[in-house]
């Protein structure tokens, strides 16, 4: 599960494990399957919402 890491400069980092990465790649592949133009892929990704769960 993703873990949010606070740092001293105020910018947070999100540490991902293998399952998180595979989930993100799967969602990417499901959403852009059959699209080959860079601009069309970016447009498609701009219109979807992806969430990373925060470890409790």
MOPAC internal coordinates of N, CA, C and O (Angstrom, degrees):
PM7 1SCF
backbone

  N    0.0000 0     0.00 0     0.00 0    0    0    0
  C    1.4508 1     0.00 0     0.00 0    1    0    0
  C    1.5334 1   108.79 1     0.00 0    2    1    0
  O    1.2310 1   120.42 1   -37.08 1    3    2    1
  N    1.2923 1   116.80 1   142.92 1    3    2    1
  C    1.4603 1   122.01 1  -179.10 1    5    3    2
  C    1.5277 1   110.84 1   -62.73 1    6    5    3
  O    1.2310 1   121.15 1   -36.53 1    7    6    5
  N    1.3197 1   115.41 1   143.47 1    7    6    5
  C    1.4629 1   121.51 1   179.88 1    9    7    6
  C    1.5205 1   108.18 1  -125.49 1   10    9    7
  O    1.2310 1   120.53 1   -51.79 1   11   10    9
  N    1.3229 1   116.60 1   128.21 1   11   10    9
  C    1.4527 1   121.04 1   176.93 1   13   11   10
  C    1.5251 1   108.01 1   -87.51 1   14   13   11
  O    1.2310 1   121.06 1   -52.73 1   15   14   13
  N    1.3288 1   115.57 1   127.27 1   15   14   13
  C    1.4640 1   121.58 1  -178.36 1   17   15   14
  C    1.5212 1   108.20 1  -113.35 1   18   17   15
  O    1.2310 1   121.02 1   -59.19 1   19   18   17
  N    1.3167 1   115.66 1   120.81 1   19   18   17
  C    1.4663 1   121.21 1   177.54 1   21   19   18
  C    1.5251 1   108.47 1   -81.62 1   22   21   19
  O    1.2310 1   120.26 1   -32.40 1   23   22   21
  N    1.3368 1   117.10 1   147.60 1   23   22   21
  C    1.4536 1   119.32 1   173.27 1   25   23   22
  C    1.5253 1   109.80 1  -130.05 1   26   25   23
  O    1.2310 1   120.37 1    -5.87 1   27   26   25
  N    1.2822 1   116.90 1   174.13 1   27   26   25
  C    1.4752 1   121.72 1  -173.65 1   29   27   26
  C    1.5201 1   113.43 1   -70.47 1   30   29   27
  O    1.2310 1   119.71 1   158.11 1   31   30   29
  N    1.3151 1   118.16 1   -21.89 1   31   30   29
  C    1.4591 1   121.05 1  -177.81 1   33   31   30
  C    1.5240 1   112.50 1   -89.09 1   34   33   31
  O    1.2310 1   120.14 1  -178.73 1   35   34   33
  N    1.3306 1   117.34 1     1.27 1   35   34   33
  C    1.4490 1   120.77 1   176.52 1   37   35   34
  C    1.5165 1   114.44 1    90.71 1   38   37   35
  O    1.2310 1   120.01 1   170.67 1   39   38   37
  N    1.3224 1   117.59 1    -9.33 1   39   38   37
  C    1.4599 1   119.26 1   179.25 1   41   39   38
  C    1.5222 1   108.53 1   -92.96 1   42   41   39
  O    1.2310 1   120.79 1   -50.29 1   43   42   41
  N    1.3138 1   116.09 1   129.71 1   43   42   41
  C    1.4572 1   120.15 1  -178.43 1   45   43   42
  C    1.5219 1   110.46 1   -92.73 1   46   45   43
  O    1.2310 1   121.00 1   -32.37 1   47   46   45
  N    1.3074 1   115.69 1   147.63 1   47   46   45
  C    1.4576 1   122.78 1   175.21 1   49   47   46
  C    1.5181 1   108.07 1  -110.66 1   50   49   47
  O    1.2310 1   120.69 1   -28.07 1   51   50   49
  N    1.3093 1   116.29 1   151.93 1   51   50   49
  C    1.4534 1   120.65 1   175.89 1   53   51   50
  C    1.5222 1   107.87 1  -117.27 1   54   53   51
  O    1.2310 1   121.05 1   -64.00 1   55   54   53
  N    1.3245 1   115.60 1   116.00 1   55   54   53
  C    1.4627 1   120.44 1   178.52 1   57   55   54
  C    1.5269 1   107.74 1   -89.51 1   58   57   55
  O    1.2310 1   120.78 1   -52.55 1   59   58   57
  N    1.3355 1   116.11 1   127.45 1   59   58   57
  C    1.4590 1   121.93 1  -178.62 1   61   59   58
  C    1.5125 1   110.32 1  -109.17 1   62   61   59
  O    1.2310 1   120.93 1   -35.57 1   63   62   61
  N    1.3211 1   115.83 1   144.43 1   63   62   61
  C    1.4550 1   118.63 1   172.61 1   65   63   62
  C    1.5320 1   108.44 1   -99.12 1   66   65   63
  O    1.2310 1   120.12 1     0.10 1   67   66   65
  N    1.3028 1   117.37 1  -179.90 1   67   66   65
  C    1.4590 1   122.21 1  -176.09 1   69   67   66
  C    1.5273 1   111.76 1   -58.98 1   70   69   67
  O    1.2310 1   119.99 1   136.43 1   71   70   69
  N    1.3254 1   117.63 1   -43.57 1   71   70   69
  C    1.4653 1   120.69 1  -179.94 1   73   71   70
  C    1.5238 1   112.13 1   -62.14 1   74   73   71
  O    1.2310 1   120.20 1   141.47 1   75   74   73
  N    1.3323 1   117.22 1   -38.53 1   75   74   73
  C    1.4645 1   120.90 1   177.72 1   77   75   74
  C    1.5227 1   110.68 1   -61.77 1   78   77   75
  O    1.2310 1   120.59 1   134.79 1   79   78   77
  N    1.3187 1   116.48 1   -45.21 1   79   78   77
  C    1.4673 1   120.99 1  -178.69 1   81   79   78
  C    1.5187 1   110.73 1   -64.60 1   82   81   79
  O    1.2310 1   120.52 1   135.34 1   83   82   81
  N    1.3330 1   116.61 1   -44.66 1   83   82   81
  C    1.4606 1   120.27 1   178.89 1   85   83   82
  C    1.5236 1   110.69 1   -61.69 1   86   85   83
  O    1.2310 1   120.20 1   140.67 1   87   86   85
  N    1.3121 1   117.22 1   -39.33 1   87   86   85
  C    1.4717 1   121.71 1   178.38 1   89   87   86
  C    1.5266 1   110.90 1   -62.96 1   90   89   87
  O    1.2310 1   120.18 1   136.27 1   91   90   89
  N    1.3246 1   117.26 1   -43.73 1   91   90   89
  C    1.4632 1   121.32 1   179.48 1   93   91   90
  C    1.5239 1   110.57 1   -64.31 1   94   93   91
  O    1.2310 1   120.46 1   135.52 1   95   94   93
  N    1.3338 1   116.72 1   -44.48 1   95   94   93
  C    1.4694 1   120.54 1   179.39 1   97   95   94
  C    1.5275 1   110.21 1   -63.66 1   98   97   95
  O    1.2310 1   119.98 1   138.79 1   99   98   97
  N    1.3312 1   117.64 1   -41.21 1   99   98   97
  C    1.4700 1   121.58 1   179.01 1  101   99   98
  C    1.5294 1   110.58 1   -61.17 1  102  101   99
  O    1.2310 1   120.49 1   134.51 1  103  102  101
  N    1.3323 1   116.68 1   -45.49 1  103  102  101
  C    1.4635 1   119.95 1   178.70 1  105  103  102
  C    1.5262 1   110.97 1   -62.69 1  106  105  103
  O    1.2310 1   120.37 1   138.49 1  107  106  105
  N    1.3306 1   116.90 1   -41.51 1  107  106  105
  C    1.4664 1   121.41 1   177.18 1  109  107  106
  C    1.5188 1   109.82 1   -59.10 1  110  109  107
  O    1.2310 1   120.17 1   130.76 1  111  110  109
  N    1.3293 1   117.28 1   -49.24 1  111  110  109
  C    1.4607 1   121.03 1  -178.10 1  113  111  110
  C    1.5182 1   111.54 1   -63.80 1  114  113  111
  O    1.2310 1   120.06 1   140.17 1  115  114  113
  N    1.3189 1   117.49 1   -39.83 1  115  114  113
  C    1.4647 1   120.81 1   179.07 1  117  115  114
  C    1.5207 1   112.06 1   -64.48 1  118  117  115
  O    1.2310 1   120.64 1   146.18 1  119  118  117
  N    1.3156 1   116.39 1   -33.82 1  119  118  117
  C    1.4622 1   120.01 1  -174.88 1  121  119  118
  C    1.5158 1   114.09 1   -87.62 1  122  121  119
  O    1.2310 1   119.36 1   153.75 1  123  122  121
  N    1.3094 1   118.83 1   -26.25 1  123  122  121
  C    1.4668 1   119.56 1  -176.15 1  125  123  122
  C    1.5247 1   113.08 1  -114.21 1  126  125  123
  O    1.2310 1   120.45 1  -168.62 1  127  126  125
  N    1.3208 1   116.74 1    11.38 1  127  126  125
  C    1.4580 1   120.81 1   178.62 1  129  127  126
  C    1.5279 1   110.70 1   -56.70 1  130  129  127
  O    1.2310 1   120.49 1   -52.71 1  131  130  129
  N    1.3158 1   116.66 1   127.29 1  131  130  129
  C    1.4591 1   121.48 1   178.60 1  133  131  130
  C    1.5156 1   115.08 1    86.07 1  134  133  131
  O    1.2310 1   119.84 1   179.16 1  135  134  133
  N    1.3206 1   117.92 1    -0.84 1  135  134  133
  C    1.4566 1   121.58 1   178.45 1  137  135  134
  C    1.5282 1   107.73 1  -103.56 1  138  137  135
  O    1.2310 1   120.42 1   -51.45 1  139  138  137
  N    1.3283 1   116.81 1   128.55 1  139  138  137
  C    1.4606 1   120.08 1  -173.82 1  141  139  138
  C    1.5351 1   113.67 1  -118.47 1  142  141  139
  O    1.2310 1   119.85 1   168.21 1  143  142  141
  N    1.3007 1   117.88 1   -11.79 1  143  142  141
  C    1.4590 1   121.64 1   179.44 1  145  143  142
  C    1.5321 1   109.89 1   -89.45 1  146  145  143
  O    1.2310 1   121.09 1   -50.22 1  147  146  145
  N    1.3291 1   115.52 1   129.78 1  147  146  145
  C    1.4606 1   121.31 1  -178.31 1  149  147  146
  C    1.5314 1   112.06 1   -54.72 1  150  149  147
  O    1.2310 1   120.16 1   133.39 1  151  150  149
  N    1.3124 1   117.31 1   -46.61 1  151  150  149
  C    1.4710 1   120.91 1  -177.37 1  153  151  150
  C    1.5261 1   111.03 1   -64.83 1  154  153  151
  O    1.2310 1   120.21 1   144.47 1  155  154  153
  N    1.3158 1   117.20 1   -35.53 1  155  154  153
  C    1.4607 1   120.81 1   179.26 1  157  155  154
  C    1.5379 1   110.58 1   -70.34 1  158  157  155
  O    1.2310 1   120.63 1   141.27 1  159  158  157
  N    1.3371 1   116.41 1   -38.73 1  159  158  157
  C    1.4720 1   120.74 1   176.76 1  161  159  158
  C    1.5207 1   109.88 1   -63.21 1  162  161  159
  O    1.2310 1   120.40 1   133.78 1  163  162  161
  N    1.3367 1   116.84 1   -46.22 1  163  162  161
  C    1.4682 1   120.02 1   178.94 1  165  163  162
  C    1.5216 1   111.01 1   -60.63 1  166  165  163
  O    1.2310 1   120.08 1   137.69 1  167  166  165
  N    1.3183 1   117.45 1   -42.31 1  167  166  165
  C    1.4606 1   121.46 1   179.39 1  169  167  166
  C    1.5246 1   110.53 1   -62.37 1  170  169  167
  O    1.2310 1   120.44 1   135.99 1  171  170  169
  N    1.3167 1   116.76 1   -44.01 1  171  170  169
  C    1.4602 1   121.27 1   178.80 1  173  171  170
  C    1.5286 1   110.99 1   -62.11 1  174  173  171
  O    1.2310 1   120.46 1   134.62 1  175  174  173
  N    1.3378 1   116.72 1   -45.38 1  175  174  173
  C    1.4669 1   120.44 1  -179.77 1  177  175  174
  C    1.5227 1   112.15 1   -67.41 1  178  177  175
  O    1.2310 1   120.10 1   149.18 1  179  178  177
  N    1.3228 1   117.42 1   -30.82 1  179  178  177
  C    1.4689 1   120.42 1   177.33 1  181  179  178
  C    1.5212 1   111.87 1   -66.08 1  182  181  179
  O    1.2310 1   120.51 1   156.66 1  183  182  181
  N    1.3253 1   116.62 1   -23.34 1  183  182  181
  C    1.4606 1   120.72 1  -175.51 1  185  183  182
  C    1.5274 1   114.23 1   -97.12 1  186  185  183
  O    1.2310 1   119.82 1  -179.45 1  187  186  185
  N    1.3305 1   117.95 1     0.55 1  187  186  185
  C    1.4641 1   119.70 1   177.75 1  189  187  186
  C    1.5204 1   109.28 1  -110.76 1  190  189  187
  O    1.2310 1   120.86 1   -19.41 1  191  190  189
  N    1.3121 1   115.96 1   160.59 1  191  190  189
  C    1.4567 1   121.48 1   177.87 1  193  191  190
  C    1.5166 1   108.56 1  -115.28 1  194  193  191
  O    1.2310 1   120.41 1   -53.21 1  195  194  193
  N    1.3229 1   116.82 1   126.79 1  195  194  193
  C    1.4540 1   122.53 1   174.86 1  197  195  194
  C    1.5205 1   107.75 1  -116.40 1  198  197  195
  O    1.2310 1   120.73 1   -41.24 1  199  198  197
  N    1.3051 1   116.21 1   138.76 1  199  198  197
  C    1.4573 1   120.97 1  -179.60 1  201  199  198
  C    1.5160 1   110.18 1  -123.51 1  202  201  199
  O    1.2310 1   120.60 1   -38.54 1  203  202  201
  N    1.3142 1   116.47 1   141.46 1  203  202  201
  C    1.4538 1   122.75 1   171.92 1  205  203  202
  C    1.5260 1   107.05 1  -107.66 1  206  205  203
  O    1.2310 1   120.09 1   -54.78 1  207  206  205
  N    1.3286 1   117.43 1   125.22 1  207  206  205
  C    1.4612 1   118.06 1   178.60 1  209  207  206
  C    1.5166 1   111.04 1   -71.29 1  210  209  207
  O    1.2310 1   120.55 1   -38.90 1  211  210  209
  N    1.3136 1   116.55 1   141.10 1  211  210  209
  C    1.4641 1   121.65 1   178.15 1  213  211  210
  C    1.5122 1   108.24 1   -91.49 1  214  213  211
  O    1.2310 1   120.87 1   -48.83 1  215  214  213
  N    1.3374 1   115.93 1   131.17 1  215  214  213
  C    1.4601 1   119.20 1   178.82 1  217  215  214
  C    1.5205 1   109.18 1   -67.54 1  218  217  215
  O    1.2310 1   120.81 1   -44.00 1  219  218  217
  N    1.2976 1   116.05 1   136.00 1  219  218  217
  C    1.4551 1   121.03 1  -177.09 1  221  219  218
  C    1.5154 1   110.45 1   -94.28 1  222  221  219
  O    1.2310 1   120.10 1   180.00 1  223  222  221

